[in-house]
Amino acid sequence: MSLAESFGKSGLARFINSPTGRVLRIAIGLGLVGYGFTQRGTSSGPILMAVGAIPLIAGAFNLCLVSALLGGPISGARINSGRPS
C-alpha cells in the first residue's frame, strides 16, 4: 500500500474531507487572511494572507493538498468515495 493510499484511508483524511473539516479549513484560512490584513503594513501581513489563502481555497473547493503531495487524488470527494486516482 502506498503512502497516498494509507493516508486516504486514515481517520485524518476522512475528517479533513468531511463537511466539518472543510468548514474548519475555511475558518482557519479566513482567520489567517483577516489577521494578515490587520498586519498588512508589516512584512508578515502579506505572508499570513498568502498562507491563509491555501486552506481557504482548499476548503472552499473540497481539495486535499496533503493527499496530492503524497501522490494521491486532490479531490476530497474522490478520497471520501475510496475511488483510485
PyMOL Python script that loads the backbone (N, CA, C, O; Angstrom):
from pymol import cmd

cmd.read_pdbstr("""\
ATOM      1  N   MET A   1       0.859  -1.172   0.000  1.00  0.00           N
ATOM      2  CA  MET A   1       0.000   0.000   0.000  1.00  0.00           C
ATOM      3  C   MET A   1       0.904   1.234   0.000  1.00  0.00           C
ATOM      4  O   MET A   1       1.841   1.332   0.792  1.00  0.00           O
ATOM      5  N   SER A   2       0.612   2.157  -0.885  1.00  0.00           N
ATOM      6  CA  SER A   2       1.420   3.373  -0.973  1.00  0.00           C
ATOM      7  C   SER A   2       1.069   4.329   0.169  1.00  0.00           C
ATOM      8  O   SER A   2       0.063   4.171   0.860  1.00  0.00           O
ATOM      9  N   LEU A   3       1.926   5.306   0.333  1.00  0.00           N
ATOM     10  CA  LEU A   3       1.707   6.312   1.367  1.00  0.00           C
ATOM     11  C   LEU A   3       0.411   7.079   1.112  1.00  0.00           C
ATOM     12  O   LEU A   3      -0.332   7.381   2.046  1.00  0.00           O
ATOM     13  N   ALA A   4       0.145   7.391  -0.154  1.00  0.00           N
ATOM     14  CA  ALA A   4      -1.085   8.113  -0.503  1.00  0.00           C
ATOM     15  C   ALA A   4      -2.321   7.275  -0.185  1.00  0.00           C
ATOM     16  O   ALA A   4      -3.318   7.808   0.303  1.00  0.00           O
ATOM     17  N   GLU A   5      -2.268   5.978  -0.455  1.00  0.00           N
ATOM     18  CA  GLU A   5      -3.412   5.112  -0.159  1.00  0.00           C
ATOM     19  C   GLU A   5      -3.647   4.987   1.344  1.00  0.00           C
ATOM     20  O   GLU A   5      -4.786   5.021   1.809  1.00  0.00           O
ATOM     21  N   SER A   6      -2.562   4.843   2.095  1.00  0.00           N
ATOM     22  CA  SER A   6      -2.738   4.721   3.544  1.00  0.00           C
ATOM     23  C   SER A   6      -3.250   6.026   4.143  1.00  0.00           C
ATOM     24  O   SER A   6      -4.049   6.002   5.079  1.00  0.00           O
ATOM     25  N   PHE A   7      -2.800   7.167   3.615  1.00  0.00           N
ATOM     26  CA  PHE A   7      -3.337   8.440   4.094  1.00  0.00           C
ATOM     27  C   PHE A   7      -4.817   8.543   3.751  1.00  0.00           C
ATOM     28  O   PHE A   7      -5.616   8.959   4.590  1.00  0.00           O
ATOM     29  N   GLY A   8      -5.191   8.172   2.534  1.00  0.00           N
ATOM     30  CA  GLY A   8      -6.581   8.261   2.098  1.00  0.00           C
ATOM     31  C   GLY A   8      -7.535   7.442   2.942  1.00  0.00           C
ATOM     32  O   GLY A   8      -8.718   7.770   3.037  1.00  0.00           O
ATOM     33  N   LYS A   9      -7.036   6.377   3.558  1.00  0.00           N
ATOM     34  CA  LYS A   9      -7.873   5.523   4.402  1.00  0.00           C
ATOM     35  C   LYS A   9      -7.827   5.918   5.874  1.00  0.00           C
ATOM     36  O   LYS A   9      -8.531   5.331   6.695  1.00  0.00           O
ATOM     37  N   SER A  10      -7.009   6.901   6.210  1.00  0.00           N
ATOM     38  CA  SER A  10      -6.846   7.282   7.615  1.00  0.00           C
ATOM     39  C   SER A  10      -8.024   8.124   8.109  1.00  0.00           C
ATOM     40  O   SER A  10      -8.773   8.708   7.325  1.00  0.00           O
ATOM     41  N   GLY A  11      -8.157   8.163   9.395  1.00  0.00           N
ATOM     42  CA  GLY A  11      -9.192   8.986  10.018  1.00  0.00           C
ATOM     43  C   GLY A  11      -8.965  10.464   9.774  1.00  0.00           C
ATOM     44  O   GLY A  11      -9.919  11.229   9.633  1.00  0.00           O
ATOM     45  N   LEU A  12      -7.692  10.871   9.722  1.00  0.00           N
ATOM     46  CA  LEU A  12      -7.374  12.271   9.458  1.00  0.00           C
ATOM     47  C   LEU A  12      -7.878  12.686   8.077  1.00  0.00           C
ATOM     48  O   LEU A  12      -8.468  13.756   7.930  1.00  0.00           O
ATOM     49  N   ALA A  13      -7.654  11.857   7.078  1.00  0.00           N
ATOM     50  CA  ALA A  13      -8.123  12.181   5.726  1.00  0.00           C
ATOM     51  C   ALA A  13      -9.644  12.258   5.688  1.00  0.00           C
ATOM     52  O   ALA A  13     -10.211  13.142   5.045  1.00  0.00           O
ATOM     53  N   ARG A  14     -10.296  11.336   6.372  1.00  0.00           N
ATOM     54  CA  ARG A  14     -11.770  11.369   6.400  1.00  0.00           C
ATOM     55  C   ARG A  14     -12.269  12.635   7.086  1.00  0.00           C
ATOM     56  O   ARG A  14     -13.238  13.245   6.634  1.00  0.00           O
ATOM     57  N   PHE A  15     -11.607  13.038   8.187  1.00  0.00           N
ATOM     58  CA  PHE A  15     -12.028  14.251   8.885  1.00  0.00           C
ATOM     59  C   PHE A  15     -11.780  15.491   8.031  1.00  0.00           C
ATOM     60  O   PHE A  15     -12.669  16.330   7.884  1.00  0.00           O
ATOM     61  N   ILE A  16     -10.585  15.611   7.471  1.00  0.00           N
ATOM     62  CA  ILE A  16     -10.240  16.792   6.673  1.00  0.00           C
ATOM     63  C   ILE A  16     -11.239  16.990   5.537  1.00  0.00           C
ATOM     64  O   ILE A  16     -11.590  18.122   5.203  1.00  0.00           O
ATOM     65  N   ASN A  17     -11.692  15.895   4.950  1.00  0.00           N
ATOM     66  CA  ASN A  17     -12.578  15.983   3.803  1.00  0.00           C
ATOM     67  C   ASN A  17     -14.056  15.879   4.155  1.00  0.00           C
ATOM     68  O   ASN A  17     -14.906  15.842   3.265  1.00  0.00           O
ATOM     69  N   SER A  18     -14.364  15.831   5.442  1.00  0.00           N
ATOM     70  CA  SER A  18     -15.764  15.841   5.872  1.00  0.00           C
ATOM     71  C   SER A  18     -16.276  17.280   5.833  1.00  0.00           C
ATOM     72  O   SER A  18     -15.477  18.214   5.760  1.00  0.00           O
ATOM     73  N   PRO A  19     -17.586  17.473   5.880  1.00  0.00           N
ATOM     74  CA  PRO A  19     -18.115  18.842   5.924  1.00  0.00           C
ATOM     75  C   PRO A  19     -17.560  19.651   7.105  1.00  0.00           C
ATOM     76  O   PRO A  19     -17.275  20.839   6.957  1.00  0.00           O
ATOM     77  N   THR A  20     -17.408  19.021   8.261  1.00  0.00           N
ATOM     78  CA  THR A  20     -16.850  19.722   9.424  1.00  0.00           C
ATOM     79  C   THR A  20     -15.402  20.130   9.172  1.00  0.00           C
ATOM     80  O   THR A  20     -15.005  21.245   9.508  1.00  0.00           O
ATOM     81  N   GLY A  21     -14.617  19.242   8.587  1.00  0.00           N
ATOM     82  CA  GLY A  21     -13.227  19.546   8.272  1.00  0.00           C
ATOM     83  C   GLY A  21     -13.094  20.665   7.250  1.00  0.00           C
ATOM     84  O   GLY A  21     -12.202  21.508   7.347  1.00  0.00           O
ATOM     85  N   ARG A  22     -13.992  20.663   6.271  1.00  0.00           N
ATOM     86  CA  ARG A  22     -13.971  21.731   5.269  1.00  0.00           C
ATOM     87  C   ARG A  22     -14.289  23.074   5.910  1.00  0.00           C
ATOM     88  O   ARG A  22     -13.620  24.067   5.624  1.00  0.00           O
ATOM     89  N   VAL A  23     -15.297  23.117   6.769  1.00  0.00           N
ATOM     90  CA  VAL A  23     -15.653  24.367   7.450  1.00  0.00           C
ATOM     91  C   VAL A  23     -14.498  24.828   8.328  1.00  0.00           C
ATOM     92  O   VAL A  23     -14.200  26.022   8.382  1.00  0.00           O
ATOM     93  N   LEU A  24     -13.847  23.900   9.015  1.00  0.00           N
ATOM     94  CA  LEU A  24     -12.705  24.245   9.851  1.00  0.00           C
ATOM     95  C   LEU A  24     -11.565  24.830   9.010  1.00  0.00           C
ATOM     96  O   LEU A  24     -10.961  25.827   9.406  1.00  0.00           O
ATOM     97  N   ARG A  25     -11.263  24.224   7.858  1.00  0.00           N
ATOM     98  CA  ARG A  25     -10.209  24.757   6.993  1.00  0.00           C
ATOM     99  C   ARG A  25     -10.560  26.151   6.484  1.00  0.00           C
ATOM    100  O   ARG A  25      -9.697  27.026   6.415  1.00  0.00           O
ATOM    101  N   ILE A  26     -11.818  26.353   6.130  1.00  0.00           N
ATOM    102  CA  ILE A  26     -12.246  27.678   5.660  1.00  0.00           C
ATOM    103  C   ILE A  26     -12.115  28.701   6.788  1.00  0.00           C
ATOM    104  O   ILE A  26     -11.643  29.816   6.564  1.00  0.00           O
ATOM    105  N   ALA A  27     -12.530  28.325   7.998  1.00  0.00           N
ATOM    106  CA  ALA A  27     -12.441  29.248   9.141  1.00  0.00           C
ATOM    107  C   ALA A  27     -10.986  29.590   9.470  1.00  0.00           C
ATOM    108  O   ALA A  27     -10.668  30.748   9.741  1.00  0.00           O
ATOM    109  N   ILE A  28     -10.113  28.598   9.448  1.00  0.00           N
ATOM    110  CA  ILE A  28      -8.694  28.859   9.708  1.00  0.00           C
ATOM    111  C   ILE A  28      -8.124  29.762   8.629  1.00  0.00           C
ATOM    112  O   ILE A  28      -7.377  30.693   8.929  1.00  0.00           O
ATOM    113  N   GLY A  29      -8.466  29.497   7.383  1.00  0.00           N
ATOM    114  CA  GLY A  29      -7.994  30.338   6.285  1.00  0.00           C
ATOM    115  C   GLY A  29      -8.474  31.770   6.411  1.00  0.00           C
ATOM    116  O   GLY A  29      -7.703  32.712   6.227  1.00  0.00           O
ATOM    117  N   LEU A  30      -9.754  31.929   6.726  1.00  0.00           N
ATOM    118  CA  LEU A  30     -10.293  33.280   6.909  1.00  0.00           C
ATOM    119  C   LEU A  30      -9.618  33.998   8.078  1.00  0.00           C
ATOM    120  O   LEU A  30      -9.333  35.194   8.008  1.00  0.00           O
ATOM    121  N   GLY A  31      -9.371  33.254   9.147  1.00  0.00           N
ATOM    122  CA  GLY A  31      -8.696  33.849  10.299  1.00  0.00           C
ATOM    123  C   GLY A  31      -7.295  34.331   9.961  1.00  0.00           C
ATOM    124  O   GLY A  31      -6.900  35.430  10.349  1.00  0.00           O
ATOM    125  N   LEU A  32      -6.547  33.511   9.241  1.00  0.00           N
ATOM    126  CA  LEU A  32      -5.191  33.904   8.859  1.00  0.00           C
ATOM    127  C   LEU A  32      -5.195  35.084   7.883  1.00  0.00           C
ATOM    128  O   LEU A  32      -4.386  36.004   8.004  1.00  0.00           O
ATOM    129  N   VAL A  33      -6.111  35.044   6.920  1.00  0.00           N
ATOM    130  CA  VAL A  33      -6.202  36.157   5.967  1.00  0.00           C
ATOM    131  C   VAL A  33      -6.609  37.435   6.698  1.00  0.00           C
ATOM    132  O   VAL A  33      -6.045  38.501   6.452  1.00  0.00           O
ATOM    133  N   GLY A  34      -7.580  37.329   7.588  1.00  0.00           N
ATOM    134  CA  GLY A  34      -8.034  38.501   8.338  1.00  0.00           C
ATOM    135  C   GLY A  34      -6.952  39.078   9.225  1.00  0.00           C
ATOM    136  O   GLY A  34      -6.761  40.293   9.268  1.00  0.00           O
ATOM    137  N   TYR A  35      -6.237  38.206   9.939  1.00  0.00           N
ATOM    138  CA  TYR A  35      -5.162  38.688  10.790  1.00  0.00           C
ATOM    139  C   TYR A  35      -4.037  39.278   9.932  1.00  0.00           C
ATOM    140  O   TYR A  35      -3.457  40.303  10.288  1.00  0.00           O
ATOM    141  N   GLY A  36      -3.736  38.638   8.819  1.00  0.00           N
ATOM    142  CA  GLY A  36      -2.723  39.177   7.920  1.00  0.00           C
ATOM    143  C   GLY A  36      -3.108  40.547   7.389  1.00  0.00           C
ATOM    144  O   GLY A  36      -2.256  41.416   7.203  1.00  0.00           O
ATOM    145  N   PHE A  37      -4.407  40.734   7.146  1.00  0.00           N
ATOM    146  CA  PHE A  37      -4.878  42.030   6.661  1.00  0.00           C
ATOM    147  C   PHE A  37      -4.653  43.117   7.702  1.00  0.00           C
ATOM    148  O   PHE A  37      -4.317  44.251   7.362  1.00  0.00           O
ATOM    149  N   THR A  38      -4.840  42.766   8.977  1.00  0.00           N
ATOM    150  CA  THR A  38      -4.603  43.766  10.023  1.00  0.00           C
ATOM    151  C   THR A  38      -3.121  44.083  10.171  1.00  0.00           C
ATOM    152  O   THR A  38      -2.757  45.135  10.697  1.00  0.00           O
ATOM    153  N   GLN A  39      -2.273  43.183   9.711  1.00  0.00           N
ATOM    154  CA  GLN A  39      -0.821  43.360   9.804  1.00  0.00           C
ATOM    155  C   GLN A  39      -0.213  43.723   8.446  1.00  0.00           C
ATOM    156  O   GLN A  39       0.987  43.543   8.241  1.00  0.00           O
ATOM    157  N   ARG A  40      -1.021  44.228   7.525  1.00  0.00           N
ATOM    158  CA  ARG A  40      -0.560  44.448   6.151  1.00  0.00           C
ATOM    159  C   ARG A  40       0.559  45.468   6.038  1.00  0.00           C
ATOM    160  O   ARG A  40       1.246  45.491   5.016  1.00  0.00           O
ATOM    161  N   GLY A  41       0.773  46.301   7.025  1.00  0.00           N
ATOM    162  CA  GLY A  41       1.859  47.263   6.997  1.00  0.00           C
ATOM    163  C   GLY A  41       3.205  46.653   7.352  1.00  0.00           C
ATOM    164  O   GLY A  41       4.245  47.290   7.185  1.00  0.00           O
ATOM    165  N   THR A  42       3.186  45.432   7.836  1.00  0.00           N
ATOM    166  CA  THR A  42       4.428  44.760   8.213  1.00  0.00           C
ATOM    167  C   THR A  42       4.786  43.734   7.141  1.00  0.00           C
ATOM    168  O   THR A  42       4.000  43.474   6.230  1.00  0.00           O
ATOM    169  N   SER A  43       5.965  43.162   7.258  1.00  0.00           N
ATOM    170  CA  SER A  43       6.363  42.146   6.278  1.00  0.00           C
ATOM    171  C   SER A  43       5.609  40.832   6.483  1.00  0.00           C
ATOM    172  O   SER A  43       5.484  40.047   5.542  1.00  0.00           O
ATOM    173  N   SER A  44       5.109  40.577   7.686  1.00  0.00           N
ATOM    174  CA  SER A  44       4.402  39.319   7.928  1.00  0.00           C
ATOM    175  C   SER A  44       2.949  39.349   7.453  1.00  0.00           C
ATOM    176  O   SER A  44       2.355  38.288   7.264  1.00  0.00           O
ATOM    177  N   GLY A  45       2.369  40.511   7.259  1.00  0.00           N
ATOM    178  CA  GLY A  45       0.972  40.604   6.833  1.00  0.00           C
ATOM    179  C   GLY A  45       0.692  39.922   5.508  1.00  0.00           C
ATOM    180  O   GLY A  45      -0.170  39.045   5.450  1.00  0.00           O
ATOM    181  N   PRO A  46       1.384  40.291   4.442  1.00  0.00           N
ATOM    182  CA  PRO A  46       1.140  39.622   3.157  1.00  0.00           C
ATOM    183  C   PRO A  46       1.444  38.127   3.189  1.00  0.00           C
ATOM    184  O   PRO A  46       0.795  37.340   2.501  1.00  0.00           O
ATOM    185  N   ILE A  47       2.438  37.740   3.994  1.00  0.00           N
ATOM    186  CA  ILE A  47       2.767  36.313   4.102  1.00  0.00           C
ATOM    187  C   ILE A  47       1.618  35.565   4.764  1.00  0.00           C
ATOM    188  O   ILE A  47       1.228  34.490   4.307  1.00  0.00           O
ATOM    189  N   LEU A  48       1.075  36.129   5.839  1.00  0.00           N
ATOM    190  CA  LEU A  48      -0.067  35.494   6.511  1.00  0.00           C
ATOM    191  C   LEU A  48      -1.277  35.408   5.585  1.00  0.00           C
ATOM    192  O   LEU A  48      -1.990  34.404   5.594  1.00  0.00           O
ATOM    193  N   MET A  49      -1.514  36.432   4.796  1.00  0.00           N
ATOM    194  CA  MET A  49      -2.647  36.399   3.861  1.00  0.00           C
ATOM    195  C   MET A  49      -2.443  35.319   2.807  1.00  0.00           C
ATOM    196  O   MET A  49      -3.388  34.611   2.460  1.00  0.00           O
ATOM    197  N   ALA A  50      -1.230  35.183   2.296  1.00  0.00           N
ATOM    198  CA  ALA A  50      -0.954  34.161   1.283  1.00  0.00           C
ATOM    199  C   ALA A  50      -1.075  32.758   1.872  1.00  0.00           C
ATOM    200  O   ALA A  50      -1.651  31.866   1.249  1.00  0.00           O
ATOM    201  N   VAL A  51      -0.533  32.565   3.069  1.00  0.00           N
ATOM    202  CA  VAL A  51      -0.624  31.258   3.727  1.00  0.00           C
ATOM    203  C   VAL A  51      -2.077  30.937   4.062  1.00  0.00           C
ATOM    204  O   VAL A  51      -2.500  29.790   3.913  1.00  0.00           O
ATOM    205  N   GLY A  52      -2.844  31.917   4.506  1.00  0.00           N
ATOM    206  CA  GLY A  52      -4.256  31.711   4.826  1.00  0.00           C
ATOM    207  C   GLY A  52      -5.101  31.388   3.615  1.00  0.00           C
ATOM    208  O   GLY A  52      -6.124  30.714   3.732  1.00  0.00           O
ATOM    209  N   ALA A  53      -4.688  31.861   2.454  1.00  0.00           N
ATOM    210  CA  ALA A  53      -5.444  31.572   1.227  1.00  0.00           C
ATOM    211  C   ALA A  53      -5.408  30.082   0.891  1.00  0.00           C
ATOM    212  O   ALA A  53      -6.337  29.570   0.266  1.00  0.00           O
ATOM    213  N   ILE A  54      -4.362  29.391   1.292  1.00  0.00           N
ATOM    214  CA  ILE A  54      -4.231  27.966   0.955  1.00  0.00           C
ATOM    215  C   ILE A  54      -5.341  27.124   1.593  1.00  0.00           C
ATOM    216  O   ILE A  54      -6.055  26.446   0.854  1.00  0.00           O
ATOM    217  N   PRO A  55      -5.532  27.123   2.927  1.00  0.00           N
ATOM    218  CA  PRO A  55      -6.633  26.322   3.476  1.00  0.00           C
ATOM    219  C   PRO A  55      -8.006  26.882   3.101  1.00  0.00           C
ATOM    220  O   PRO A  55      -8.971  26.125   3.000  1.00  0.00           O
ATOM    221  N   LEU A  56      -8.103  28.183   2.896  1.00  0.00           N
ATOM    222  CA  LEU A  56      -9.375  28.782   2.497  1.00  0.00           C
ATOM    223  C   LEU A  56      -9.826  28.244   1.148  1.00  0.00           C
ATOM    224  O   LEU A  56     -10.970  27.813   1.001  1.00  0.00           O
ATOM    225  N   ILE A  57      -8.948  28.267   0.175  1.00  0.00           N
ATOM    226  CA  ILE A  57      -9.278  27.781  -1.167  1.00  0.00           C
ATOM    227  C   ILE A  57      -9.476  26.268  -1.163  1.00  0.00           C
ATOM    228  O   ILE A  57     -10.401  25.755  -1.794  1.00  0.00           O
ATOM    229  N   ALA A  58      -8.598  25.551  -0.444  1.00  0.00           N
ATOM    230  CA  ALA A  58      -8.719  24.093  -0.391  1.00  0.00           C
ATOM    231  C   ALA A  58     -10.058  23.672   0.230  1.00  0.00           C
ATOM    232  O   ALA A  58     -10.707  22.748  -0.262  1.00  0.00           O
ATOM    233  N   GLY A  59     -10.463  24.338   1.291  1.00  0.00           N
ATOM    234  CA  GLY A  59     -11.741  24.009   1.917  1.00  0.00           C
ATOM    235  C   GLY A  59     -12.929  24.394   1.052  1.00  0.00           C
ATOM    236  O   GLY A  59     -13.909  23.654   0.976  1.00  0.00           O
ATOM    237  N   ALA A  60     -12.848  25.544   0.401  1.00  0.00           N
ATOM    238  CA  ALA A  60     -13.957  26.013  -0.428  1.00  0.00           C
ATOM    239  C   ALA A  60     -14.185  25.123  -1.646  1.00  0.00           C
ATOM    240  O   ALA A  60     -15.322  24.928  -2.075  1.00  0.00           O
ATOM    241  N   PHE A  61     -13.104  24.585  -2.200  1.00  0.00           N
ATOM    242  CA  PHE A  61     -13.222  23.771  -3.416  1.00  0.00           C
ATOM    243  C   PHE A  61     -13.071  22.274  -3.153  1.00  0.00           C
ATOM    244  O   PHE A  61     -12.931  21.493  -4.094  1.00  0.00           O
ATOM    245  N   ASN A  62     -13.099  21.864  -1.876  1.00  0.00           N
ATOM    246  CA  ASN A  62     -13.004  20.458  -1.478  1.00  0.00           C
ATOM    247  C   ASN A  62     -11.753  19.796  -2.055  1.00  0.00           C
ATOM    248  O   ASN A  62     -11.829  18.741  -2.685  1.00  0.00           O
ATOM    249  N   LEU A  63     -10.609  20.427  -1.831  1.00  0.00           N
ATOM    250  CA  LEU A  63      -9.331  19.894  -2.280  1.00  0.00           C
ATOM    251  C   LEU A  63      -8.538  19.408  -1.077  1.00  0.00           C
ATOM    252  O   LEU A  63      -8.609  19.997   0.001  1.00  0.00           O
ATOM    253  N   CYS A  64      -7.790  18.341  -1.264  1.00  0.00           N
ATOM    254  CA  CYS A  64      -6.937  17.827  -0.193  1.00  0.00           C
ATOM    255  C   CYS A  64      -5.495  17.895  -0.675  1.00  0.00           C
ATOM    256  O   CYS A  64      -5.027  17.023  -1.406  1.00  0.00           O
ATOM    257  N   LEU A  65      -4.807  18.936  -0.257  1.00  0.00           N
ATOM    258  CA  LEU A  65      -3.446  19.157  -0.721  1.00  0.00           C
ATOM    259  C   LEU A  65      -2.469  18.162  -0.115  1.00  0.00           C
ATOM    260  O   LEU A  65      -1.455  17.853  -0.740  1.00  0.00           O
ATOM    261  N   VAL A  66      -2.740  17.654   1.075  1.00  0.00           N
ATOM    262  CA  VAL A  66      -1.864  16.651   1.687  1.00  0.00           C
ATOM    263  C   VAL A  66      -1.857  15.391   0.829  1.00  0.00           C
ATOM    264  O   VAL A  66      -0.795  14.826   0.565  1.00  0.00           O
ATOM    265  N   SER A  67      -3.017  14.955   0.398  1.00  0.00           N
ATOM    266  CA  SER A  67      -3.107  13.778  -0.459  1.00  0.00           C
ATOM    267  C   SER A  67      -2.368  14.009  -1.777  1.00  0.00           C
ATOM    268  O   SER A  67      -1.658  13.125  -2.257  1.00  0.00           O
ATOM    269  N   ALA A  68      -2.535  15.182  -2.351  1.00  0.00           N
ATOM    270  CA  ALA A  68      -1.860  15.485  -3.614  1.00  0.00           C
ATOM    271  C   ALA A  68      -0.343  15.473  -3.440  1.00  0.00           C
ATOM    272  O   ALA A  68       0.375  14.993  -4.317  1.00  0.00           O
ATOM    273  N   LEU A  69       0.151  15.997  -2.318  1.00  0.00           N
ATOM    274  CA  LEU A  69       1.595  15.992  -2.059  1.00  0.00           C
ATOM    275  C   LEU A  69       2.138  14.574  -1.897  1.00  0.00           C
ATOM    276  O   LEU A  69       3.307  14.318  -2.183  1.00  0.00           O
ATOM    277  N   LEU A  70       1.288  13.656  -1.440  1.00  0.00           N
ATOM    278  CA  LEU A  70       1.702  12.265  -1.263  1.00  0.00           C
ATOM    279  C   LEU A  70       1.503  11.433  -2.520  1.00  0.00           C
ATOM    280  O   LEU A  70       1.810  10.241  -2.528  1.00  0.00           O
ATOM    281  N   GLY A  71       0.995  12.046  -3.581  1.00  0.00           N
ATOM    282  CA  GLY A  71       0.793  11.332  -4.840  1.00  0.00           C
ATOM    283  C   GLY A  71      -0.601  10.765  -5.021  1.00  0.00           C
ATOM    284  O   GLY A  71      -0.843   9.996  -5.951  1.00  0.00           O
ATOM    285  N   GLY A  72      -1.515  11.134  -4.148  1.00  0.00           N
ATOM    286  CA  GLY A  72      -2.892  10.653  -4.245  1.00  0.00           C
ATOM    287  C   GLY A  72      -3.782  11.660  -4.956  1.00  0.00           C
ATOM    288  O   GLY A  72      -3.297  12.645  -5.513  1.00  0.00           O
ATOM    289  N   PRO A  73      -5.084  11.407  -4.935  1.00  0.00           N
ATOM    290  CA  PRO A  73      -6.015  12.325  -5.593  1.00  0.00           C
ATOM    291  C   PRO A  73      -6.125  13.651  -4.840  1.00  0.00           C
ATOM    292  O   PRO A  73      -5.993  13.691  -3.617  1.00  0.00           O
ATOM    293  N   ILE A  74      -6.365  14.718  -5.570  1.00  0.00           N
ATOM    294  CA  ILE A  74      -6.516  16.031  -4.943  1.00  0.00           C
ATOM    295  C   ILE A  74      -7.965  16.283  -4.536  1.00  0.00           C
ATOM    296  O   ILE A  74      -8.225  17.116  -3.667  1.00  0.00           O
ATOM    297  N   SER A  75      -8.892  15.589  -5.142  1.00  0.00           N
ATOM    298  CA  SER A  75     -10.314  15.790  -4.883  1.00  0.00           C
ATOM    299  C   SER A  75     -10.729  15.145  -3.563  1.00  0.00           C
ATOM    300  O   SER A  75     -10.531  13.948  -3.357  1.00  0.00           O
ATOM    301  N   GLY A  76     -11.302  15.947  -2.678  1.00  0.00           N
ATOM    302  CA  GLY A  76     -11.801  15.420  -1.419  1.00  0.00           C
ATOM    303  C   GLY A  76     -12.927  14.420  -1.624  1.00  0.00           C
ATOM    304  O   GLY A  76     -13.046  13.456  -0.867  1.00  0.00           O
ATOM    305  N   ALA A  77     -13.752  14.638  -2.636  1.00  0.00           N
ATOM    306  CA  ALA A  77     -14.844  13.710  -2.929  1.00  0.00           C
ATOM    307  C   ALA A  77     -14.298  12.350  -3.351  1.00  0.00           C
ATOM    308  O   ALA A  77     -14.852  11.316  -2.980  1.00  0.00           O
ATOM    309  N   ARG A  78     -13.230  12.348  -4.112  1.00  0.00           N
ATOM    310  CA  ARG A  78     -12.630  11.090  -4.552  1.00  0.00           C
ATOM    311  C   ARG A  78     -12.013  10.344  -3.372  1.00  0.00           C
ATOM    312  O   ARG A  78     -12.078   9.116  -3.310  1.00  0.00           O
ATOM    313  N   ILE A  79     -11.421  11.076  -2.444  1.00  0.00           N
ATOM    314  CA  ILE A  79     -10.838  10.430  -1.260  1.00  0.00           C
ATOM    315  C   ILE A  79     -11.945   9.813  -0.413  1.00  0.00           C
ATOM    316  O   ILE A  79     -11.809   8.687   0.065  1.00  0.00           O
ATOM    317  N   ASN A  80     -13.031  10.539  -0.229  1.00  0.00           N
ATOM    318  CA  ASN A  80     -14.138  10.031   0.587  1.00  0.00           C
ATOM    319  C   ASN A  80     -14.822   8.843  -0.045  1.00  0.00           C
ATOM    320  O   ASN A  80     -15.326   7.979   0.673  1.00  0.00           O
ATOM    321  N   SER A  81     -14.858   8.766  -1.376  1.00  0.00           N
ATOM    322  CA  SER A  81     -15.534   7.653  -2.033  1.00  0.00           C
ATOM    323  C   SER A  81     -14.649   6.418  -2.103  1.00  0.00           C
ATOM    324  O   SER A  81     -15.142   5.313  -2.327  1.00  0.00           O
ATOM    325  N   GLY A  82     -13.319   6.599  -1.908  1.00  0.00           N
ATOM    326  CA  GLY A  82     -12.412   5.472  -1.962  1.00  0.00           C
ATOM    327  C   GLY A  82     -12.004   5.081  -3.365  1.00  0.00           C
ATOM    328  O   GLY A  82     -11.347   4.057  -3.552  1.00  0.00           O
ATOM    329  N   ARG A  83     -12.384   5.881  -4.364  1.00  0.00           N
ATOM    330  CA  ARG A  83     -12.009   5.577  -5.737  1.00  0.00           C
ATOM    331  C   ARG A  83     -10.525   5.840  -5.936  1.00  0.00           C
ATOM    332  O   ARG A  83      -9.964   6.732  -5.299  1.00  0.00           O
ATOM    333  N   PRO A  84      -9.879   5.071  -6.816  1.00  0.00           N
ATOM    334  CA  PRO A  84      -8.460   5.318  -7.086  1.00  0.00           C
ATOM    335  C   PRO A  84      -8.269   6.612  -7.854  1.00  0.00           C
ATOM    336  O   PRO A  84      -9.201   7.129  -8.470  1.00  0.00           O
ATOM    337  N   SER A  85      -7.037   7.131  -7.809  1.00  0.00           N
ATOM    338  CA  SER A  85      -6.735   8.372  -8.503  1.00  0.00           C
ATOM    339  C   SER A  85      -6.643   8.105  -9.967  1.00  0.00           C
ATOM    340  O   SER A  85      -6.393   9.024 -10.747  1.00  0.00           O
TER     341      SER A  85
END
""", "prot")
cmd.dss("prot")
cmd.show_as("cartoon", "prot")
cmd.util.cbc("prot")
cmd.orient("prot")
